[in-house]
């Protein structure tokens, strides 16, 4: 035991070549994406996502500035099925409310793009984005470029026949945003100094699996939101009087199209995440360094909080503040899980 402690004390920290500004930049952009996702969640919960029926990446940053401009935007909204079937009595003032949610979401996406591209070019020119860090930033760049394309593809699904966007596209849109957020957290966490530690390899694998489960759970949550599946079976722990509703899994597309199936899947993965996090913590307390055990305990606590917020969202019939807190905690859990995975790798001496 003494020799192990001596090894930990004498092991030099891993060498970091990037300047602190790169790390600040990565985490700052991740924070902006966090805000963008929450605004997107509010946009979905307020049924505002179809209020802007055109995609103008540059000129779209300017909102309507005159009464005629507002009326023209409202007239375009009147041409889609959502207005005719759900909001035929909407006034111009009511339209302005949903417009501002969607406009704010798109504005935040542009801010994220500028905050990523401009400093990123500067760091790249200075040669600070090289090797593993360069590859990680390249992955984030590709995801960030894909996100607005998928976002418009999502919006376009609700402009001709549907009264809302396609839930599969909504899920993909959120999962790409979450993956971008995660890629930035992973890259930023890799720029900290960590001493070598005796970390069993199994903890690296379990950390990676947990990250994947949280990311998939975010997608399932988006399916629940897109199908409005949170408005049925507002009981817990049973769904009505049963653990598995009779109508669930009626077809191959049930996980994507059926509300009962989507809610059941989301509940089941939530239970799995909490159990996994607790198991990971118990294992770490038995055979891992104290710092790793503390990280897993923190993750288990956030996973339990996330599950509790999910239950509250359900039984309270999806109030917007609670639903947004549920979504925010999911992103925090993903960020913590990725940070833990990256740090565990570094403690084993893997870059």
GULO-381451 format. One record per residue (C-alpha): residue in one letter; x negated, y, z negated. Coordinates in steps of 0.2 Angstrom, whole numbers. Layout:
<pts>
+--------+-------+-------+-------+
! residu !    c1 !    c2 !    c3 !
+--------+-------+-------+-------+
!      a !     X !     Y !     Z !
...
+--------+-------+-------+-------+
</pts>
This chain:
<pts>
+--------+-------+-------+-------+
! residu !    c1 !    c2 !    c3 !
+--------+-------+-------+-------+
!      x !     0 !     0 !     0 !
!      x !   -14 !    12 !    -4 !
!      x !   -22 !     9 !    13 !
!      x !    -6 !    13 !    22 !
!      x !    -4 !    29 !    12 !
!      x !   -23 !    33 !    16 !
!      x !   -19 !    30 !    34 !
!      x !    -4 !    42 !    34 !
!      x !   -14 !    55 !    26 !
!      x !   -29 !    54 !    37 !
!      x !   -20 !    52 !    54 !
!      x !   -21 !    68 !    64 !
!      x !    -6 !    76 !    71 !
!      x !    -2 !    73 !    89 !
!      x !    -9 !    86 !   100 !
!      x !     3 !    99 !   107 !
!      x !    -2 !   108 !   123 !
!      x !    13 !   119 !   126 !
!      x !    15 !   136 !   118 !
!      x !    28 !   139 !   105 !
!      x !    38 !   150 !   117 !
!      x !    42 !   134 !   127 !
!      x !    50 !   126 !   112 !
!      x !    60 !   141 !   108 !
!      x !    66 !   143 !   126 !
!      x !    72 !   124 !   126 !
!      x !    82 !   126 !   110 !
!      x !    89 !   142 !   115 !
!      x !    96 !   136 !   131 !
!      x !   103 !   120 !   122 !
!      x !   112 !   132 !   110 !
!      x !   119 !   141 !   125 !
!      x !   125 !   125 !   132 !
!      x !   133 !   121 !   115 !
!      x !   143 !   137 !   116 !
!      x !   148 !   134 !   134 !
!      x !   155 !   117 !   130 !
!      x !   165 !   124 !   115 !
!      x !   172 !   137 !   126 !
!      x !   176 !   124 !   139 !
!      x !   185 !   114 !   126 !
!      x !   195 !   129 !   121 !
!      x !   199 !   132 !   140 !
!      x !   205 !   114 !   141 !
!      x !   216 !   115 !   125 !
!      x !   224 !   131 !   130 !
!      x !   228 !   124 !   148 !
!      x !   218 !   138 !   155 !
!      x !   206 !   128 !   167 !
!      x !   216 !   131 !   183 !
!      x !   219 !   149 !   181 !
!      x !   205 !   154 !   193 !
!      x !   208 !   144 !   209 !
!      x !   193 !   150 !   219 !
!      x !   175 !   146 !   217 !
!      x !   164 !   161 !   220 !
!      x !   147 !   158 !   211 !
!      x !   140 !   176 !   213 !
!      x !   155 !   188 !   215 !
!      x !   166 !   178 !   204 !
!      x !   157 !   186 !   189 !
!      x !   167 !   201 !   192 !
!      x !   185 !   200 !   184 !
!      x !   200 !   208 !   192 !
!      x !   198 !   227 !   189 !
!      x !   214 !   234 !   195 !
!      x !   232 !   230 !   194 !
!      x !   232 !   225 !   212 !
!      x !   218 !   213 !   208 !
!      x !   227 !   205 !   194 !
!      x !   242 !   203 !   204 !
!      x !   233 !   195 !   218 !
!      x !   224 !   183 !   206 !
!      x !   241 !   179 !   198 !
!      x !   249 !   176 !   215 !
!      x !   235 !   163 !   219 !
!      x !   239 !   154 !   203 !
!      x !   258 !   154 !   207 !
!      x !   253 !   143 !   223 !
!      x !   247 !   128 !   213 !
!      x !   258 !   114 !   205 !
!      x !   254 !   119 !   187 !
!      x !   263 !   136 !   188 !
!      x !   278 !   128 !   197 !
!      x !   280 !   113 !   185 !
!      x !   274 !   119 !   169 !
!      x !   273 !   138 !   168 !
!      x !   287 !   145 !   180 !
!      x !   292 !   158 !   167 !
!      x !   274 !   165 !   164 !
!      x !   271 !   183 !   165 !
!      x !   256 !   193 !   171 !
!      x !   251 !   196 !   153 !
!      x !   252 !   177 !   149 !
!      x !   242 !   174 !   165 !
!      x !   228 !   186 !   159 !
!      x !   227 !   176 !   143 !
!      x !   223 !   159 !   152 !
!      x !   212 !   168 !   165 !
!      x !   200 !   176 !   152 !
!      x !   197 !   158 !   144 !
!      x !   192 !   151 !   161 !
!      x !   182 !   167 !   166 !
!      x !   173 !   166 !   150 !
!      x !   168 !   148 !   152 !
!      x !   162 !   152 !   170 !
!      x !   152 !   167 !   164 !
!      x !   144 !   157 !   150 !
!      x !   139 !   144 !   163 !
!      x !   130 !   158 !   173 !
!      x !   122 !   165 !   157 !
!      x !   115 !   147 !   154 !
!      x !   108 !   146 !   172 !
!      x !    99 !   163 !   171 !
!      x !    92 !   159 !   153 !
!      x !    86 !   142 !   160 !
!      x !    79 !   147 !   177 !
!      x !    70 !   164 !   174 !
!      x !    60 !   159 !   159 !
!      x !    57 !   141 !   166 !
!      x !    49 !   149 !   182 !
!      x !    38 !   159 !   171 !
!      x !    32 !   144 !   161 !
!      x !    30 !   134 !   177 !
!      x !    19 !   147 !   185 !
!      x !     8 !   148 !   170 !
!      x !     6 !   129 !   170 !
!      x !    15 !   125 !   154 !
!      x !    27 !   113 !   161 !
!      x !    16 !    98 !   165 !
!      x !    15 !    79 !   163 !
!      x !    29 !    72 !   152 !
!      x !    36 !    89 !   147 !
!      x !    37 !    94 !   166 !
!      x !    46 !    78 !   170 !
!      x !    59 !    81 !   155 !
!      x !    62 !    99 !   161 !
!      x !    64 !    92 !   179 !
!      x !    78 !    80 !   173 !
!      x !    87 !    95 !   164 !
!      x !    85 !   105 !   180 !
!      x !    94 !    92 !   190 !
!      x !   108 !    90 !   178 !
!      x !   110 !   108 !   176 !
!      x !   111 !   110 !   195 !
!      x !   124 !    96 !   196 !
!      x !   135 !   103 !   182 !
!      x !   144 !   118 !   192 !
!      x !   146 !   106 !   207 !
!      x !   155 !    93 !   197 !
!      x !   165 !   108 !   188 !
!      x !   172 !   114 !   204 !
!      x !   176 !    96 !   210 !
!      x !   185 !    94 !   193 !
!      x !   195 !   110 !   196 !
!      x !   199 !   106 !   214 !
!      x !   208 !    90 !   208 !
!      x !   222 !   101 !   200 !
!      x !   225 !   113 !   214 !
!      x !   236 !   103 !   226 !
!      x !   246 !    89 !   218 !
!      x !   242 !    88 !   200 !
!      x !   247 !    99 !   185 !
!      x !   230 !    97 !   177 !
!      x !   212 !    91 !   182 !
!      x !   208 !    73 !   184 !
!      x !   203 !    66 !   168 !
!      x !   189 !    56 !   175 !
!      x !   181 !    71 !   182 !
!      x !   184 !    81 !   166 !
!      x !   174 !    67 !   157 !
!      x !   160 !    67 !   170 !
!      x !   159 !    86 !   168 !
!      x !   157 !    85 !   149 !
!      x !   145 !    71 !   150 !
!      x !   133 !    80 !   162 !
!      x !   134 !    95 !   150 !
!      x !   130 !    84 !   135 !
!      x !   116 !    75 !   144 !
!      x !   108 !    92 !   149 !
!      x !   110 !    98 !   131 !
!      x !   102 !    82 !   125 !
!      x !    88 !    83 !   138 !
!      x !    83 !   100 !   131 !
!      x !    84 !    94 !   113 !
!      x !    73 !    79 !   117 !
!      x !    60 !    90 !   126 !
!      x !    60 !   103 !   113 !
!      x !    58 !    90 !    99 !
!      x !    43 !    83 !   108 !
!      x !    34 !    99 !   106 !
!      x !    32 !    98 !    87 !
!      x !    17 !    91 !    78 !
!      x !    20 !    74 !    70 !
!      x !     8 !    63 !    60 !
!      x !     7 !    45 !    64 !
!      x !    18 !    33 !    53 !
!      x !    21 !    15 !    51 !
!      x !    38 !    14 !    60 !
!      x !    44 !    -3 !    65 !
!      x !    48 !    -3 !    84 !
!      x !    66 !    -9 !    80 !
!      x !    70 !     9 !    74 !
!      x !    65 !    16 !    91 !
!      x !    77 !     4 !   100 !
!      x !    92 !     7 !    87 !
!      x !    89 !    26 !    89 !
!      x !    91 !    25 !   108 !
!      x !   106 !    14 !   107 !
!      x !   114 !    26 !    95 !
!      x !   111 !    40 !   107 !
!      x !   119 !    31 !   121 !
!      x !   135 !    27 !   110 !
!      x !   137 !    45 !   105 !
!      x !   136 !    51 !   123 !
!      x !   148 !    38 !   129 !
!      x !   160 !    43 !   115 !
!      x !   159 !    61 !   121 !
!      x !   166 !    54 !   138 !
!      x !   179 !    44 !   130 !
!      x !   185 !    60 !   120 !
!      x !   186 !    69 !   136 !
!      x !   197 !    56 !   143 !
!      x !   208 !    57 !   128 !
!      x !   209 !    76 !   130 !
!      x !   212 !    75 !   149 !
!      x !   227 !    62 !   146 !
!      x !   233 !    72 !   131 !
!      x !   232 !    55 !   122 !
!      x !   229 !    64 !   106 !
!      x !   247 !    68 !   105 !
!      x !   253 !    50 !   104 !
!      x !   251 !    38 !    90 !
!      x !   247 !    52 !    77 !
!      x !   245 !    39 !    63 !
!      x !   230 !    31 !    55 !
!      x !   223 !    19 !    53 !
!      x !   236 !    10 !    63 !
!      x !   242 !    16 !    80 !
!      x !   261 !    16 !    76 !
!      x !   263 !    -1 !    67 !
!      x !   249 !   -10 !    76 !
!      x !   230 !   -10 !    77 !
!      x !   231 !   -12 !    96 !
!      x !   247 !    -5 !   104 !
!      x !   257 !   -18 !   116 !
!      x !   255 !    -6 !   131 !
!      x !   236 !    -4 !   130 !
!      x !   225 !   -13 !   143 !
!      x !   240 !   -16 !   155 !
!      x !   228 !   -14 !   171 !
!      x !   210 !   -13 !   176 !
!      x !   212 !     6 !   176 !
!      x !   220 !     7 !   159 !
!      x !   204 !    15 !   151 !
!      x !   205 !    29 !   163 !
!      x !   224 !    31 !   166 !
!      x !   233 !    25 !   150 !
!      x !   235 !    36 !   135 !
!      x !   236 !    22 !   123 !
!      x !   221 !    13 !   129 !
!      x !   211 !    29 !   129 !
!      x !   215 !    33 !   111 !
!      x !   212 !    15 !   106 !
!      x !   194 !    15 !   115 !
!      x !   190 !    32 !   107 !
!      x !   195 !    25 !    89 !
!      x !   185 !     9 !    91 !
!      x !   169 !    17 !    97 !
!      x !   171 !    30 !    82 !
!      x !   172 !    15 !    70 !
!      x !   157 !     7 !    78 !
!      x !   147 !    23 !    77 !
!      x !   150 !    25 !    59 !
!      x !   146 !     7 !    55 !
!      x !   130 !     8 !    66 !
!      x !   124 !    24 !    57 !
!      x !   127 !    16 !    40 !
!      x !   118 !     0 !    45 !
!      x !   103 !    10 !    52 !
!      x !   102 !    20 !    36 !
!      x !   102 !     4 !    25 !
!      x !    89 !    -4 !    36 !
!      x !    78 !    12 !    35 !
!      x !    79 !    13 !    16 !
!      x !    73 !    -4 !    15 !
!      x !    58 !    -4 !    27 !
!      x !    55 !    13 !    35 !
!      x !    45 !    29 !    29 !
!      x !    55 !    41 !    18 !
!      x !    56 !    54 !    32 !
!      x !    64 !    42 !    44 !
!      x !    77 !    36 !    31 !
!      x !    81 !    54 !    27 !
!      x !    85 !    57 !    46 !
!      x !    96 !    42 !    47 !
!      x !   105 !    46 !    31 !
!      x !   109 !    64 !    38 !
!      x !   115 !    56 !    55 !
!      x !   126 !    44 !    45 !
!      x !   134 !    59 !    35 !
!      x !   137 !    68 !    51 !
!      x !   145 !    53 !    60 !
!      x !   157 !    50 !    45 !
!      x !   161 !    69 !    46 !
!      x !   164 !    67 !    64 !
!      x !   176 !    52 !    62 !
!      x !   185 !    62 !    48 !
!      x !   188 !    77 !    59 !
!      x !   194 !    65 !    73 !
!      x !   207 !    58 !    61 !
!      x !   212 !    75 !    56 !
!      x !   214 !    81 !    74 !
!      x !   225 !    66 !    77 !
!      x !   237 !    67 !    62 !
!      x !   239 !    86 !    63 !
!      x !   244 !    85 !    82 !
!      x !   228 !    92 !    89 !
!      x !   227 !   110 !    82 !
!      x !   214 !   120 !    92 !
!      x !   203 !   125 !    77 !
!      x !   201 !   107 !    71 !
!      x !   200 !   100 !    89 !
!      x !   185 !   112 !    92 !
!      x !   177 !   107 !    76 !
!      x !   178 !    89 !    81 !
!      x !   170 !    93 !    98 !
!      x !   156 !   104 !    90 !
!      x !   152 !    90 !    77 !
!      x !   151 !    78 !    91 !
!      x !   138 !    88 !   100 !
!      x !   128 !    91 !    84 !
!      x !   128 !    72 !    81 !
!      x !   121 !    70 !    99 !
!      x !   108 !    83 !    96 !
!      x !   103 !    75 !    79 !
!      x !   102 !    58 !    87 !
!      x !    91 !    63 !   101 !
!      x !    80 !    73 !    89 !
!      x !    78 !    57 !    78 !
!      x !    74 !    46 !    93 !
!      x !    61 !    58 !    99 !
!      x !    53 !    60 !    82 !
!      x !    53 !    42 !    79 !
!      x !    44 !    39 !    95 !
!      x !    31 !    52 !    91 !
!      x !    28 !    44 !    74 !
!      x !    24 !    28 !    83 !
!      x !    11 !    38 !    93 !
!      x !    22 !    37 !   109 !
!      x !    24 !    53 !   119 !
+--------+-------+-------+-------+
</pts>
